[in-house]
Amino acid sequence: MANSPDSVNPWSLKPWWCQPWSIVLTGTGLILTSWGMLHRWWVTLLVAIPVSLWMGFFVLVWPRLMIEASEVEK
């Protein structure tokens, strides 16, 4: 159970530059920078798709996998 007192907080294992806020800030910054520099929607879309997948994986999927893995070890 993810909310139990024994559950692992996966973010406590990561440095400050790999926290959810820094991942979202960096990804959003990359997407906005591509638009700000080029003003081309298709370039921004080409940047936004992989960056959004990267952010989604590391902010939503990875923590769940870490919690599940720590529960299996117990």
FENZI-V999267 format. One record per residue. SS is DSSP state (@ for helix, = for strand, . for the rest). PHI is phi in radians with two decimals (NA if undefined). OMEGA is omega in degrees with one decimal (none if undefined). Layout:
SS&PHI&OMEGA / SS&PHI&OMEGA
This chain:
.&NA&-172.0 / .&-1.22&-176.8 / .&-1.69&-179.6 / .&-1.29&-179.3 / .&-1.08&-179.3 / .&-1.47&-175.8 / .&-1.22&-177.7 / .&-1.46&171.5 / .&-1.61&-174.9 / @&-1.09&-178.6 / @&-1.28&177.8 / @&-1.26&179.0 / @&-1.52&-174.6 / .&-1.86&176.9 / .&-1.23&-175.7 / @&-1.05&-176.7 / @&-1.40&178.8 / @&-2.17&177.0 / .&-1.70&-177.4 / @&-0.96&-178.5 / @&-1.12&-178.9 / @&-1.30&177.5 / @&-1.16&-179.7 / @&-1.17&179.3 / @&-1.10&179.4 / @&-1.14&-179.9 / @&-1.10&178.3 / @&-1.12&177.8 / @&-1.09&178.0 / @&-1.10&-179.9 / @&-1.14&180.0 / @&-1.16&178.1 / @&-1.15&178.5 / @&-1.08&177.8 / @&-1.26&-177.6 / @&-1.12&-177.9 / @&-1.44&-170.5 / @&-1.96&-177.2 / .&0.90&176.5 / .&-2.13&-176.2 / @&-1.12&-177.3 / @&-1.22&176.2 / @&-1.21&178.5 / @&-1.08&177.4 / @&-1.13&177.5 / @&-1.11&176.2 / @&-1.41&-172.5 / @&-1.18&-176.8 / @&-1.11&-179.9 / @&-1.17&179.5 / @&-1.16&178.4 / @&-1.15&176.0 / @&-1.10&178.1 / @&-1.07&179.7 / @&-1.10&-179.3 / @&-1.06&179.6 / @&-1.12&-173.2 / @&-1.35&179.5 / @&-1.70&-175.8 / @&-1.89&-172.6 / @&-1.48&-175.8 / @&-0.95&179.8 / @&-1.06&178.7 / @&-1.12&178.6 / @&-1.10&179.3 / @&-1.16&179.7 / @&-1.14&178.7 / @&-1.10&-179.7 / @&-1.15&179.9 / @&-1.24&177.6 / @&-1.27&180.0 / @&-1.21&-179.3 / @&-1.21&-175.0 / .&-1.32&none
